[in-house]
């Protein structure tokens, strides 16, 4: 019989740190614990459970054979019960990223990486006003365009152009549209940028009024 005890460097015996292989109950408990602790998607939960199975293995049944663990069915059941909600995750993640100044493309990449379905990604992508607002937030944080004094207007034209291109590139890396980035960096005054945002907000309000209250 193989003991679960191991010897420590000092020669004393102690219990092994290796966790027991997983059965259906243990796998379900892991899934519920993960879903309770983290906002997640079906794909992310499935990947987590698959990793735990690789790490810990599968418990043997009474006949000495490995038990069958249906990860997909377990995840589907948790989605059915509402413990996992891809739409709620997409809504939360989109709102969080735009509030931190990231653009539509970065939101799309994050949701794709989380395994969110294409239609849900489309439904929860930031609209024009939110995209402009996020771009402005980033520009304020980084001091780009009219929000900073990092471009010397007295400098040679090539130097000014290089500085603007560097700012635009930083906004593109944050997932913003090129047109948005260029407008903000090249705007002459903050008032022009504020008017640009109001324009998008008014446009979305008009669209909702045309669609009607329902």
C-alpha positions in Angstrom: 0.0 0.0 0.0 1.4 3.4 -1.0 1.3 6.0 1.8 0.2 9.6 1.2 2.9 10.7 3.6 6.3 12.0 2.5 9.5 12.7 4.4 10.5 16.3 4.9 14.2 17.4 4.5 14.5 17.0 8.3 13.4 13.3 8.1 10.0 13.8 9.7 6.9 12.5 7.9 4.2 14.8 6.7 1.2 14.7 4.3 1.7 15.1 0.6 0.7 18.5 -0.9 -0.7 16.7 -4.0 -4.4 17.2 -4.2 -6.8 14.3 -4.8 -7.9 13.5 -8.4 -11.2 14.9 -9.4 -14.6 13.3 -9.5 -17.9 14.8 -10.6 -18.6 16.3 -7.2 -15.1 17.9 -6.8 -15.2 19.2 -10.4 -18.7 20.8 -9.8 -17.4 22.4 -6.6 -14.4 23.9 -8.4 -16.7 25.3 -11.1 -19.1 26.8 -8.6 -16.3 28.3 -6.6 -14.7 29.8 -9.7 -18.0 31.3 -10.9 -18.7 32.8 -7.5 -15.3 34.4 -7.3 -14.8 35.7 -10.8 -16.9 37.3 -13.6 -16.3 34.7 -16.3 -17.6 33.2 -19.6 -18.5 29.7 -20.5 -15.3 29.4 -22.5 -13.1 30.7 -19.7 -14.7 28.4 -17.2 -14.3 25.4 -19.5 -10.6 26.2 -20.0 -10.1 26.5 -16.2 -11.7 23.1 -15.5 -9.8 21.4 -18.3 -6.5 22.8 -16.7 -7.5 21.5 -13.3 -8.2 18.0 -14.8 -4.7 18.1 -16.4 -3.1 19.1 -13.1 -5.0 16.7 -10.8 -6.1 13.9 -13.0 -9.4 12.0 -12.8 -10.5 9.8 -9.9 -11.0 6.1 -10.5 -14.4 4.5 -10.2 -15.1 1.4 -8.2 -14.1 -0.7 -11.1 -10.6 0.8 -11.2 -11.3 2.8 -14.3 -11.2 6.6 -14.7 -14.6 8.3 -14.3 -16.0 10.2 -17.2 -16.1 13.9 -16.5 -18.3 15.9 -18.9 -16.9 19.5 -18.7 -19.0 20.9 -21.5 -22.3 19.6 -19.9 -21.3 21.0 -16.5 -20.5 24.4 -18.0 -23.8 24.3 -20.0 -25.7 23.6 -16.8 -24.1 26.5 -14.9 -25.0 28.8 -17.8 -28.6 27.5 -17.7 -28.8 28.2 -14.0 -27.4 31.7 -14.5 -24.1 31.3 -12.6 -22.2 32.0 -15.9 -23.5 34.7 -18.2 -21.5 35.7 -21.3 -23.7 38.7 -22.0 -23.3 40.1 -18.5 -19.5 39.5 -18.8 -19.4 41.3 -22.1 -21.4 44.3 -20.8 -19.2 44.6 -17.7 -15.9 44.2 -19.6 -16.8 46.7 -22.3 -17.9 49.2 -19.7 -14.7 48.7 -17.7 -12.3 49.0 -20.6 -13.9 52.1 -22.1 -13.9 53.7 -18.6 -10.2 53.2 -18.5 -9.7 54.9 -21.9 -9.4 51.8 -24.2 -11.0 51.8 -27.6 -13.5 49.7 -29.4 -10.8 47.4 -31.0 -9.3 46.6 -27.6 -12.8 45.8 -26.2 -13.3 43.5 -29.2 -10.0 41.7 -28.6 -10.7 41.2 -24.9 -14.1 39.7 -25.5 -12.8 37.5 -28.3 -10.0 36.2 -26.0 -12.6 35.4 -23.4 -14.5 33.2 -25.9 -17.5 35.5 -26.2 -19.7 34.8 -29.2 -19.4 37.2 -32.2 -23.0 38.4 -31.9 -22.6 39.2 -28.2 -19.4 41.0 -29.0 -21.2 43.1 -31.6 -24.1 43.8 -29.2 -21.8 45.1 -26.5 -19.2 47.0 -28.5 -19.0 50.6 -27.5 -21.0 53.0 -29.6 -19.7 56.1 -31.3 -20.2 58.4 -28.3 -18.7 56.0 -25.9 -15.7 55.4 -28.3 -15.1 59.2 -28.6 -15.5 59.6 -24.8 -12.9 56.8 -24.2 -10.5 58.4 -26.7 -10.8 61.8 -25.0 -10.2 60.1 -21.6 -7.0 58.6 -22.8 -5.8 61.8 -24.3 -6.5 63.6 -21.0 -4.5 61.0 -19.1 -1.6 61.1 -21.5 -1.6 64.8 -22.2 -2.1 64.4 -25.9 -3.1 67.1 -28.3 -4.8 70.1 -26.8 -4.8 68.4 -23.4 -1.0 68.8 -23.0 1.9 70.9 -23.8 4.3 68.2 -25.1 4.4 69.5 -28.7 6.4 72.7 -29.1 4.6 74.9 -31.7 7.9 76.7 -32.2 9.7 73.5 -33.1 10.4 72.6 -36.8 7.4 71.1 -38.7 9.1 67.7 -39.0 9.5 67.6 -35.2 5.9 68.5 -34.6 4.7 66.0 -37.1 6.8 63.2 -35.5 5.4 64.1 -32.0 1.8 63.9 -33.3 2.4 60.6 -35.0 3.8 59.2 -31.8 0.7 60.3 -29.9 -1.6 58.8 -32.6 0.3 55.6 -32.5 -0.2 55.3 -28.7 -3.9 55.8 -29.2 -4.0 53.2 -31.9 -2.3 50.7 -29.6 -5.0 51.4 -27.0 -7.6 50.2 -29.6 -8.9 53.6 -30.9 -10.0 54.4 -34.4 -7.4 56.2 -36.5 -9.9 59.0 -37.3 -10.7 59.6 -33.7 -7.0 59.6 -32.7 -6.0 62.0 -35.5 -8.9 64.4 -34.7 -8.0 64.6 -31.0 -4.3 65.0 -31.6 -4.7 67.7 -34.3 -7.6 69.6 -32.7 -6.7 73.2 -32.1 -8.6 73.6 -28.8 -10.3 71.5 -26.1 -13.6 73.2 -27.0 -13.4 71.6 -30.5 -13.0 68.2 -28.9 -15.9 68.8 -26.5 -18.1 69.8 -29.4 -17.1 66.6 -31.3 -18.2 64.5 -28.4 -21.5 66.4 -28.0 -22.1 65.8 -31.8 -21.9 62.0 -31.3 -24.1 62.1 -28.2 -26.8 64.2 -29.9 -26.7 61.8 -32.9 -27.3 58.8 -30.7 -30.1 60.6 -28.8 -31.7 61.4 -32.2 -31.5 57.7 -33.3 -33.2 56.5 -30.1 -36.1 59.1 -30.6 -36.6 58.0 -34.2 -36.8 54.3 -33.1 -39.5 55.2 -30.5 -39.6 54.3 -26.8 -40.1 50.6 -27.5 
